[in-house]
Amino acid sequence: MAPAFVGRVYLFKALDAFVLIYPLYTVMFVDHGLTPVQVSATLMAWSITAFILQIPSGVLADRYSRRWILAGAQMLRVIGFLVWIASPSFLSCLVGMMLWGAKSAFTNGVFEALVYDELHGEGRADDYSQVIGRAQGVGFAAVLAASLSASVSVQFGYTAILWASVVVVLGAAGAAVALPRARKTLRTNRHYLALLKQGFQTVAGAPLILGFIAFAALSNAFGGGLEGFWPIFGSETGLPASQVALFVAAISAAQAGGSLTAHRLRRATTSVFFALFAAIGLLITGAAVSLQPWSVALIIPAAGLFKVVDVNFDARLHHAIPTETRATIAAVKSFSGQVIMTGMLMTFGLLAQGVSYRAAFMACGAAIALIGLAALVRNRLRPPAPMQT
């Protein structure tokens, strides 16, 4: 495996994730006077934008330069941060999250496809789960570092943190340009609609791929959707802003650990991952029921387990799909997750506004536990076909 390529991958993930405002942006929204429904609306704006653009981003990445798409995505996030600096209102928060959603859409599946095809070209496709897991681990380590930095720099105000975030994101755009050109992908001459049609036909005609996408989408939806609310969970337990940032740092450490070690379970059966998913739900439910400062200790391992599930199902999906539509099908997975996430965010916001944040966290935990248990029972009753590892 080319060390230079892997090093550039890790550098990009580190700069992409070292965003000081990340552990505090929802707390910033609350401090600016946004209600629970408005906070959920901003996160829904991110999710809706991401799922609208998710599949188009994948199709474009199967036809055009993936590294330039990744660089352009970072610039969209820069614009969003500048909007927040200019006007800290509900509308600006909404616009900023829409731009962040566009950045997410033009990053996730595109980055995964670039890494897999580069490894495949080197004859090291089996190393994908390890490389992508380590890349995610580097990203979460960067979030940890950013959270620790934010816990100190929050005393200078949100504007200073946003300007620091702008500088780092510009660096991430530069790191994206330094990634490989993916020449194989650039030689794809098929039109947008042809690639889109082939991608959906591949998914529809393969129950194995469809199953991977369905469960990965659920895991991404709940794991990704709740990430934005963990700082609020910390605040609800009574932690001050500086300690909320430390709580997010601990979550990032757990996510890094989960991503870095996920490949060790690459040969585990699907029942193992369904059981882990149910355990995540029980941990979140227990934390929400207690809702004390010590309750954050239950959220931290749950966040790490989400990444163990995500990395392994992502790897199995990529092993099962063809190269020519890899980014398109990866985008279908992300699109599905964003659709589910949007519904989850809407329900969460309504529950938090109508009842309490505590009730919303309890409902999410219970839903995750039930999904994991139902999938586990179904898998035991109807064992699926053997999966590639």
N, C-alpha and C positions, 0 to 999 in steps of 0.2 A: 504494500500500500504506500502510495507516495506521501511522505511526511509533510511536504509543502502543501499539498491539497488539504490534508486533514487539519493542518495548522491554520490555514485560511478559513476553513469551516468554523473552527473553534473561535477564531478572532471575530468573525462576523456575529456569531451567536452571543459572544460576550458583550460586544458593543450594542447589539440589538436589544439586549436585556438590561444593560446598566443605565437605567432611566430613573433618576432620583424621585420623580413625581409619582412613579408607579405605586409604591406602597401607601401613598397618601391622597391619591386623586379623588377617591370617593369621599374621604374625610373632608377634603377641600370643598367638594360640592356641598356637603352638609353645612360646613362653616360659611359658605356663601348663601345659605338660606334655602337650599333645595329640600323639598319634602321627600318622603320615601318613594312616592309614586314618580316624582320628577327624577330622582336618582335612578330608579329602575328604567325610566324612559330614556335616559342618556345611555344606559347600558344596552337597552333594546335598540337604540339608534345604531350603536356599534355593531350589534349582532345582525340587524336587518341589512345594513350596508354590506357587511361581510358576506352574508349568504346570497345577496343579489349579485355581488361581484365574484363570488367564489368560483363558480364554474367557468365564466368567461376568462378569469385569470388563468385557470388551468389549461384551457384550450389555447390561449395566447402563448402560454409558456411551452406548449408542445410545438409551437411554430416559430416563436421568436426568442431572442436572447434572454435567458433566465436571469443572468446576473444584472442586466440593466433593468429588468422588471423589479428585482429586489431593491436596487438602488432607488428607483423612482418611488417605490412604496415608502421608503424611509423619508423622502422629501414630503410626502403627504402628511406624515406624522409631525414633521417640523412645522408645517403650516398650521396644523391643529394646535400645537403648543403656543404659537404666536397669537392665535385667536384668543386663547385663554388668558394670555398676558394682557392683551389689549382690552378685554371686556369680560370680567368674571361674573357672567349672568347665566341664567338657565339656557337661553338661546345659544350663547357661546359655548357652554358646556356640551350642548347637543351637537353643534357643528363640529367641535373638536373630536367628539367621540365618533362621529360619522367618518371623519378623516382617518381616525385610528382604525376604524373598521375596514376602510379601504386598504390601509396598510396591511392589516392582518390577512385580508383576502388575497393580496398580491405577494404574500410571503410564505404562508404555511405549506400548502401543497407544492408550490414552486420550489421551495428550498429542499423539501423531501425528495422531489423528483430529481433535482440536480445532484444531490448527494448519492442517491441510489444508482443513477446512470453512470456517474463517474466511477463508483466502486465496481459496478457491473463491467465497465470497460476494462478495468484492471483485473477482472476475473475474481473479484473479492465480494460478490454480492452477499455471501453468507455473513459478512462482517457488518452488514448494514445496521442490524439491531444494536450492535455494540457501538458503532460510530455515531449513529443518530442519538442513542441513549447518552453517550458521553457529551455530544454536542448540547443536548438538552440539559445535561448536568452542569456544563459550563455556563449555560444561560441562567440556570437557577442560582448558581454560585454568584453570578454577576448581579442577580436580583438581590441576593443576600447582602452583597457588598453595598449595593445602592440603598438598601433599606437601613443598613447600619449608618451609612453616610447621611441619609435623610433624618434619622433620629437625632443627629447632631445639628444638621443644617436647617432644620425646621424653625429654629429660633430666628433665622434671617428672613423668614416669610416664604410664602408659596411662589412669589415672583422670582426670587433668586433661584429656587429649586427648578423652576421651569426653564430659566435661561441656561442653567447647567445641563439640563436634559436636552435642550436644543443642540448644544455643542457636541454631546456624545452621539446623538442621532445622526448628525452630519458625518461623524466619524464612521458610523455604521454604514452609511451610504457609500463612503469610500471603500470600506472593506468589502462590500458587495461587488463593486466593480472589479476587485482583485480576484474574485472567484473564477473558476474555469469557464470557458466559453460554451462548453457542452456542444461541440461541433456536430455530434450525431443528431441532436435535437434540432439544430438550426438547418439541417438538410431535409427536414420534413417539409414536403411541398403541398400537403393536403390542405384544403380550405377549412376555415373555422367550423362550418356546419357539418362537414364530413367527419372531422375529428370528434365533434360533439356527438354525432349520431353513433359513431363507432364506440365511443366510450360508454354511452348508455346501453348499447346492445351487448357489450361485454359484461356489464354489471347485471343486466336483466337475464342474460343467458347462463349465468353461473351462480347457483345458490350459495356456494362456498364464499365467493366474493361478496355477495349480498349480505350474508350473515356477518362477515367481518365488518362491513361498513355499518350495519345496523348497531352492533354492540359498541364499536369504536365511536360512533356518533353519539350514543347515549352517554358514554364515559366522558367524551370531550365536552358535551353540552353541560352536564352537571359540574364537572371539574372546572371547566373554563368559566361558566356562568357564576359560580360561587366565589371564584378568585376575587372578583371585584367587591364582594361583600365581606370578605374576611376582615378587612380593616374596621368595618362597621361592627362586626361581631366583637372584635376586641374592644371597641368603644362601649358597646352595650354591656360588657362585663365590668366596666368601670376603669379600664386602663386609660392613662393620658396619651396624647398624640405621640410623644417620644417612645413610650412603651408599645404602642400600636405598631410603630415602625419596626421595633425589635421583634414583635410577634410575627410580622410579615417576613422578617429576616429568617426566623426559625422555620416558617413554612417553606421558604425558598431552600433552606438547607435540607429539609426533608424531601422536597421535590428533586433536588440535585441528587440526593442519595438514592431515591427511587429510580431516577433515570439512569444513573451510573451502574446500578446493580440489576436493572430489569432484564438484561440479556441472560442472566443466570437462570431465568425461568423460561427461556425460549422453547424448551422442549416439554414444558408442563402442559397438561390437558386443559381444555377450556373450562372444565369444572373448577379448577383451581382459581381461575380468574373471576368466575361468577361468584365464588365464595368470598374472594377478596373484595369484590364490589359490594356484596351484602355487608361485609364487615365495615366498609367505609361508611355505609348508611347508618349502621348502629353507633359508630363513633360520633358522627355528626348529631344524631338524635340525642345521645347521652350528653353531649356538650351543650346543646340547646336547652335541654330539660334543666340542667344544673345552672347554667349561665352565671358562673362565678369566675373571678380572675384565673383560677386554676383550670377552668374548663378549656382554656386555649390549648392545654396539653393534649386534649383529645383530638383537636382539629389538626395538629401538626402531623401525626402519623397518617391520618386520613388523606392529607394532601400528597404525601409521599406514595401511598398506595395507588392513588389515581394515576400517577405517572408510570408505575409498574405495569398497570393494565394498558395504558395508552401506548407505551413503547412496544409492547409485545404484539398488540393487535395491529398496530401500524406496520410492523415488520412482516407479519403474516399476510397482510393485504398486499404489500409491495412484492412479496415473493410470488403472489398468485396472479399478478396483472402484467400485460405486455408492455414493453418499453415505449412503443409508438403512441400510446394513449395514457402513459403513466401519470403525468401531471393532471390530465383531465379526470381520471378516475379518483386520484387523490383529492381533487377538488370536489368531486361528488360526495366523498366521505365528509369533507369539511362543510360542504353545503348542507348536508343532512344534519350534521351537528349544530350548525347555526340555526336551522329551522326549529329544532327541538329546544335549543337554548333560548330563542326568542319567546317561545311559549312559556318556558320555565321562568324567565325574567319577568314576564307580564304577571304571571301568577304570584311570584314572590313579592312584587311591588304592591299588588292589591292586598295580599295578606298582611304585609308589613304596615300598610296604610290603614287597613280596616281593623286589624287586630294588634299585631306587634311584630317587630323584627324577630323576636323569639319564636313566635308561632310559625313564621315563614321558614326559619332555619329548621324547626322541628319537622315541618311538612316535607322539606327537601330531603332530610335525612331518612324519613320514613319511606319516601318514594324510592330512593336509591336502594335501601335495604330490600324492599319488596321486589324491585326489578331484578336484583341479584339473586334472590331466593327463587323467584319464578323461573329465571333462566337456568338456574342450577337444577331445579326439579325437572324442567323440560328436557335438559341435556341428559339427565339420568334415565328418563323414560324413553327418549329417542336419541341414542348416541349418534353424532354426526359422522360423516366420512372422515378418514384420517387427514390431518392437515400438514402442509409443508412447514418445515421449520428452518 
